[in-house]
């Protein structure tokens, strides 16, 4: 594969990955200001993206097998544009339905991109950049206009990605089919627990800080800082995952900042909000580790494996996030939900240890970032 083709593929993956999180992080940043969201609607809104992403992940292999890689991504991007624009045009029902449809589209993209990227930092860095942008830009847009305009702006970013994808010369090769069974249960649980903590931070961090007396602008900026701290981790962790021999030690190292941040939010949230935000953001490197681990299972790097790990994992995370939201509504405080998060982090470390201990022999897999040209047999290799 030529260097020009590799560069185009990397840029396209990066642009698509940017759109995988603003629909969620922008919602978390705007949630305290959304007039149509009561306590119960807010709790459902934080958990809903995870269930929708899980459901969409299961459906992705079926869709890809019938219409192909390029059309599957096109459908997902068009759906993302329409749902992000539509969810701000009405009340709570439109907001819920639009968010669910947006996350179904995100699920399709998120299931395929780790395999198309094949461990490339372009995917995880784009994912982190999109998370940061959603958290950073949205509060500013709310102050200058309204929450509807601030959330609706992200439909424009999705439209840009759709236009870039439409102009991609040729078609990306389809992800490889499964070649055998894989012990994916531990990796699935690990991914689910990581996603629980990640989405709790994206959805509830501003609310936790505001309830502790932190000014709204500072709380929003802390969320942006948290997402920004995840950026270098999203860039570095894929390489660490490939190089570290003792991956259990890496699992522990990546979970430790989250333990520090969550403990700080539990004990004294207003004492050092910037520190707790930075720690929870650094801990998001665990998500990059899980996504890279999926793509590095060379023998089993199939769309089916990605769909199972992400589909079931996000459903697990949805129940975890909803449980934390209900505990907050029932108790009126954040102490009990944060204690639950600490327990989840313990489970994250243990499941990560089991997942990296169950490795199957690797076998070479053609690089899927291949541009098909009319009349040519697709290239393989890097």
Buried (B, 14 or more C-beta within 10 A) or exposed (E): BEEEBBEBBBBBBBBBBBBBBBBBBBBBBBBBBBEBBEEEBBBBBBBBBBBBBBBBBBBBBEBBEEEBBBEBBBBBBBBBBBBBBBBBEEEBEBBBBBBBBBBBBBBBBBBBBBBBBBBBBBBBBBBBBBBBBBBBBBBBBBEEEBBBEBBBBBBEBBBBBBEBBEEBEBBBBBBBEBEEEBBBBBBBBBBBBBBBBBBBBBBBBBBBBBBBEBEBEBBBBBBBBBBBBBBBBBBBBBEBBEEBEEBBEBBBBBBBBBBBBBBBBBEEBBEBBEBBBBBBBBBBBBBBBBBBBBBBBBBBBBBBBBBBBBBBBBBBBBBBBBBBBBBBBEEEEBBBBBBBBBEBBEBBBBBBBBBBEEEEEEEEBBBBBBBBEEEEEBBEEE
